[in-house]
Amino acid sequence: MAYIELKGLKKKFGEKEVIRGLDLEIEKGEFVSLLGPSGCGKTTILRMVAGFVDPTEGEIIIGGNTVYSSEKNIYVKTGKRNLGMVFQSYAVWPHMNVFDNVAYPLKIQKLPKEEQKRKTMEILKQVGLEGREKDFPWSLSGGQQQRVALARGLVMEPAVLLLDEPLSNLDVQLRQKMKEELMEIQQRTKVTVLYVTHDQGEALQMSDKIVVLNKGNAEQIGTPEEIYHHPKTIFTADFVGKMNFLKNGNKTFGIRPEYISIGKEKKDRAYGISGRLERYIFEGNRNSYLFSTEEGELTVETPIPVSLLKGEQAYLNWDQQVEFER
């Protein structure tokens, strides 16, 4: 039995249906990302799991306990669901130092002061803030403030940690560092994570399972490898990573740019087509080439530059493509 179960989850705001019947199972200790563009419903799902928003229909089960059921008229308050939460805005209190920010949930639960201190210092050590407990948020970097928020979400040893785009306010280098630290903390604590993001790179790098959402529907649920290499819909293929699309009759074919090799002649590979180089872009760790072909444009990405001038013909070869029904 899954640790978190969402069954037939629906949500309407007025006449607008934003979640259209989601079924999702999350195992204990899994890191699951809700991935999709703005307005797809991912934050609404997180808020329903948290208890901030009531579903219109469906059930939410956490650890074998039903915390919401429209049919059985069950509603368990947020504070009774054993959840930790971290938001995009950090939500650290500027008038409290690091220790007091992190210890606040323990204080609310009226734990003994010695236990509050022990738990707070333990979690501060885990997130790399040992020795900063007397500092105030204004003296911390964005990454350190996010660690404070993460420590506060974990200090009660929740069964589930809910993360709503927690890295989106960080710069690129710091975001990468925080991704690695978050994964290490999750693996160390074994907490079950439900993570909201619109960043495909975050979802692919961090997740055990990804839920790709589009207009309130789950387009595909699978491992990062399944989502990337075997997308089931055109939306998933186009949203997660880069994808070339070619049409042949009633069918559409998708080819990842890195699957394609560039040559002067047809190679012994499953597929191939002649193309004319239209544009070359140097991107540091890869080279991007845009070709025009009789079936449409193809982008090719390769770490090794190819000796080819704009306007020259080449043969594009590949072995793997994805077929979509129209």
N, C-alpha and C positions, 0 to 999 in steps of 0.2 A: 504494500500500500504506500502511495506517495506521501511525502510529508506535507506538501501543500497541494490542494486540489481546488481548481476553479471549474465549476460545472455550469454550463449554459449561462455564463455571466453576460448580462445585458445592462446597458445604461442609456436612458433617455434624458435629455435636458429639454423640457417642453416637448415639441414634436420631433426634435432632432435626435436620432439614434446614433450615439457615438461609439458604443460597443455593441456588436451585433450577435453575440452568442459565443463566448470564448470558453473553450475547454482546454485546460492546461494542468499538467502534473509536474511537480517539482520534487525531486528526491532530497532527502536530508543531506546537507553539506554541499549541494549543487550551487553553482554560480550561474544564474539565468538572467539574460538580458532581454528587455523589451526594446526592440529596435524599430525605428520608423521615423518618417518626417513629422514636422510640426502638425498638430491636429489629427494625428492618427489614433489617439486614444491611450497612448502608453502611460501618461501620468495619471489619467483617470483610473486605469486599472490599478496602479500602485496605491492611489488614494482609497480605492474600494477595499483593497487588502488591508490597508492601515485602519480602516474604519472611519475615515474622514468623509467619505461619500457613500451613500447607500446605493447598492445596485437596484435596478428596476426589476430584474429577475435573476434567479440563479442561486448558487451556493458557494460559500468559501469555507474550506476546511483546512485547519492548521494543526498539525500534530495529532490528527485523529479527532479533533474537536471542531464541531461546526460553529463558526463564529458569525456566520450570516446565512440565512435561508429565507427567501421570500415565501416559499411554500409552507415552511414550518413556523414562520414568524419568529425567527431567532435573530437576535442582534447582541453581540458581545462588544462592549465598549473598547475603544482603542487601548486604554491602559491595562486591560485584562487579556490582551492578545499576545503578550510576550514578544514585542517587536522593538527593534532599534531603528532609528530613522536618521538619515543624513540628507540635507537638502543642497540645492545649487548655491544658495546664498550663504552657506555655512551656518548662519543663525547662532553665532556665538555672542554672548552678552558682553558688551564693551566695559561695563562697570565691574565685572567679575574677573579675577585672575584665572589662569589656566586650570588650577586645581578646582576652584569653585565651579567653573563652567562644567567640567567633567563630572564632578561629584553631585551636581544638582539633581539628577534622577534618583540617586541613592538617598539624598536628603528628603526628597518628596515621598519616598517609600518609608522614610523614618527608620532607616537602618541605624544600628549603633555607630557612634562616631569612629570608633576604632576600625570597624568593618568598612565604613565609608573610606577611611584613609587607606586601608590596605588595598581595597579593590581599585581605588583611583590611582594609586601609585603603580600598581601592577599594569594597568592598561596604558598609563602614560609611558611606561618602559616599553611596552609592546609597539606603540606607535612612534617611538623615537623622540619623545618629549621629556624624558627623564632629566631633571635639573631645571626645567622651564616652568615648574608648577606655580611659581610666584609671579611670573610675567603676565602682563595684560595683553589682550588681543591686538591693540594698536602697535605693539612692539614686535609682532610676529609677521612673517611673510605670509603670502596667500596660501602656500603649501602647508605651513605650520598651523594656520587657522583651520584649514581643512582637516588636519590631523586631530585638532582639538574636537571638531565636530564628530569625527569618526570615533574618537575615544569615548565621547559622551554617548554615542549610539551603541557602543559595545560594552560599556561599563556594567550594565545590568545583566550581562551574559544572555542576550536575547536568543530565542530560537531562530529568529529570522531578522535579517538586516535589510532594510529598504533604502535604496540609494536613488535619488532623483537628480540625474545629471550633475553629480558632485564635482566633476573636474572641468566643467565647461568654462569657468571663470579664470582658469589658469593658463599661463603661456605654454607654448608647445613643448619646450624642454621640461618644464616642471610637471606638465600633464603626463608625459611619458614616465617620469620618475615616480609620480604618485600612482600611476597604473600598476607599476611593478610592486610598489610598497603595499598597495591595496590587495593585490593578489597574494602576496606573502602573508599578510595578516589574515586574510580569509582562509588560506590553507592551514595556517597555524591554529586558528581558533575553531575551524571546522563549522563556522556559522553558515547557515543557508542564506544566500543573497539573491534578492530580486532587484535588478539594476535597470534604470531607465536611461536610455541614451539615443541620440540621433546620429552618433558618430560610429560609422561602420567599423573603423579601425579598432576602437575600444571594444566593441562587441566581439569581433573576431579574435582579438588577443586575449581577452579576459574570461570569456564564457565557456562553460561546459555545454550550455544549450542556449540557442537564440530563438526568440519569437519575433518574426518579421511581421509588422503590423501595417495595414493600409486601410484608411477610412473605416476603422473599427473592426476590421476583419483580420484574422491571423492568416497571412498568405502562406507561411511555411513555418514549421517548428522543427528544429534539428540541431545537430552539432555544428560548430563553425565550418568544419570540413564539408559536411553535407550541404549547408546553405551556400557555400562558395562554389564548390565543384559540381553540385547537382541541384541547382535551383529548379523549383517546380513551376514557377510562373515567370512571366516576363518582368513583372514588377520586382520580384526578388532578385532576378538576374541583373536588372538595371540599377537597383538601389544599393546592392551589396557588391562593391568592387566595380571595375570597369568591364563592359561587355560590348562586343560588336554584334549587331543583328543583321542577318541576311534573310531575304525572303525567297522561297521557292514554291510557287503555286499557293496552296492553302496553309503551308507550314512556314514557321519562323525558326531560324537557327541562331544560336548564340555561341560566340567564340571569344574566350578571354584573350586580351591582347598579348599576354605572355605565352600563350600556347602556340603562337604563330612564328615560324621562322622565315627569313627573307633569303632568297637565292636567285641565281641567274636562270635557273631552269627548274622544272618540276622534279621534286624528289619522291622517293619511294615512301610516301606517307598517305594516310587515308584520304585526305582532302587537299585541294589546291586550286588556286585561281591566279590569273595574271593581274597585276595592278601597276598603276602609275604613281610615283611618289609626288605628293602635293605639298607636304610640309614635314620638317624635321624640328624637334624640340629637344634640347639637352636638359635633363632634369636631375643632374648630379649622379645618383646611383643607378639611373636608367636612361635610355634613349628612346624617345617616342617618335614613331613615323606614321604619317597619315597617307594612305593610298586610296586612290579612286579605282574601282573595279566595275565590271559590267553589272554586278549585282548590288552595288552600293559601296559606301566608304568602309574601310577597315583600318583600325589603329593597331599598330604593332609596337610592343614594348620589349626591349632587350637590354641587358647590362653591357653588352659589347657593341660598340658602334659599327655600322655597316657602311662600306664605301659605296655611296650611291648619291647621285645628284638629283636635284629637283627636276621633275619631268621625265626621268629615266624609268624604264619598265623593269619590273622584277617579278619573280614568281613567289607567291605566298603559300606556304605549306603548313598543314596542321593535322593532328591525329584525333583530337578530342573536341567535340562540339555538343551542345545541348539542343534538343528538339522540343519546340513548344507547339501545342495545338492552338489554332486560331479559332 
